[in-house]
Each structure stands twice: as C-alpha cells, then as structure tokens.
Amino acid sequence: MKNLDKVMKWEEAVAFFTKTHLPSLRRLERVNGRGQGEVDGPMRREAWNNWTDMLCKSGVISDWQYENWSQPECCEREPRW
C-alpha cells in the first residue's frame, strides 16, 4: 500500500471503537439481560470484526492490517481505565 503512513493504527482503532461503539454494545448487553460488567464476548467480537471490515473496504486500514490485527481486550472484558 502506498499510503501506509496514512492508515489508522491499531491503537487508534481500539480507542475509537471503545469510545464510539462500546457504549451501544453495553446498552445491548443490558437489554439482553446481562448485568453490569457482564460481557457478551461474541457480540463484541462480531462488532469489532464488522467494523474493521468496513475500515478495510473503505481504505482506512490495509488488507494486511485487517487480516492480522488482534481483537482488543474490550471484546472479552471491560477495559481498565
């Protein structure tokens, strides 16, 4: 990729996902009967995968990034602030 210096970095993606997507995922978890702090890991992982797929298709991240990025901790447990 020619513009490798312009793609979103993993840390930036995690921070953005945590700020913009995690609040709505938490609301869905509560609606679906999860208690405070109980994580629906499959739902969160699917949301991360769908979002990074969109980033890749729109050119915000490279194919390599999409294929090699790990899922953030917030997909398995509540992040530590």
C-alpha positions as CSV (number, residue, x, y, z in Angstrom):
1,M,0.0,0.0,0.0
2,K,1.4,3.4,-1.0
3,N,-0.2,5.4,1.8
4,L,0.9,3.2,4.7
5,D,1.8,6.2,6.8
6,K,-1.8,7.4,6.5
7,V,-3.7,4.3,7.6
8,M,-5.3,4.1,11.0
9,K,-3.1,2.4,13.6
10,W,-4.4,-0.4,15.8
11,E,-4.2,1.7,19.0
12,E,-6.2,4.5,17.3
13,A,-8.8,2.0,16.1
14,V,-9.2,0.5,19.6
15,A,-9.5,3.9,21.2
16,F,-12.1,5.0,18.6
17,F,-14.1,1.7,18.9
18,T,-14.0,1.9,22.7
19,K,-15.3,5.4,22.6
20,T,-17.9,5.2,19.9
21,H,-19.1,1.5,19.7
22,L,-18.7,0.2,23.2
23,P,-21.4,2.3,24.8
24,S,-24.1,1.0,22.5
25,L,-22.8,-2.6,22.9
26,R,-23.1,-2.2,26.7
27,R,-26.7,-1.0,26.3
28,L,-27.5,-4.0,24.2
29,E,-25.9,-6.3,26.8
30,R,-28.2,-4.8,29.5
31,V,-31.3,-5.1,27.2
32,N,-30.4,-8.7,26.6
33,G,-30.3,-9.4,30.3
34,R,-26.6,-9.1,31.1
35,G,-25.7,-7.5,34.4
36,Q,-23.3,-4.5,35.0
37,G,-19.9,-5.6,33.8
38,E,-21.1,-8.9,32.2
39,V,-19.7,-9.0,28.7
40,D,-21.2,-10.6,25.6
41,G,-17.9,-11.6,24.0
42,P,-19.3,-13.0,20.8
43,M,-21.4,-9.9,20.1
44,R,-18.5,-7.6,20.8
45,R,-16.1,-9.6,18.7
46,E,-18.6,-9.6,15.8
47,A,-19.0,-5.8,16.1
48,W,-15.2,-5.4,16.0
49,N,-14.9,-7.7,13.0
50,N,-17.7,-5.9,11.1
51,W,-16.2,-2.5,11.9
52,T,-12.7,-3.4,10.8
53,D,-14.1,-5.0,7.7
54,M,-15.7,-1.6,6.9
55,L,-12.4,0.2,7.6
56,C,-10.6,-2.1,5.2
57,K,-13.2,-1.8,2.5
58,S,-13.1,2.0,2.7
59,G,-9.3,2.1,2.6
60,V,-8.8,3.4,6.2
61,I,-6.8,0.3,7.0
62,S,-4.9,-2.1,4.7
63,D,-5.7,-5.7,3.9
64,W,-2.7,-6.8,5.9
65,Q,-4.0,-4.9,9.0
66,Y,-7.4,-6.3,8.6
67,E,-6.1,-9.9,8.4
68,N,-3.5,-9.5,11.2
69,W,-5.0,-7.3,13.8
70,S,-6.0,-9.0,17.1
71,Q,-9.2,-8.1,18.8
72,P,-9.0,-5.6,21.7
73,E,-9.4,-6.5,25.3
74,C,-12.8,-4.8,25.4
75,C,-14.1,-7.7,23.3
76,E,-13.6,-10.1,26.1
77,R,-13.8,-8.0,29.3
78,E,-14.5,-4.5,30.4
79,P,-11.5,-2.3,29.8
80,R,-9.5,-1.0,32.7
81,W,-9.4,2.8,32.7
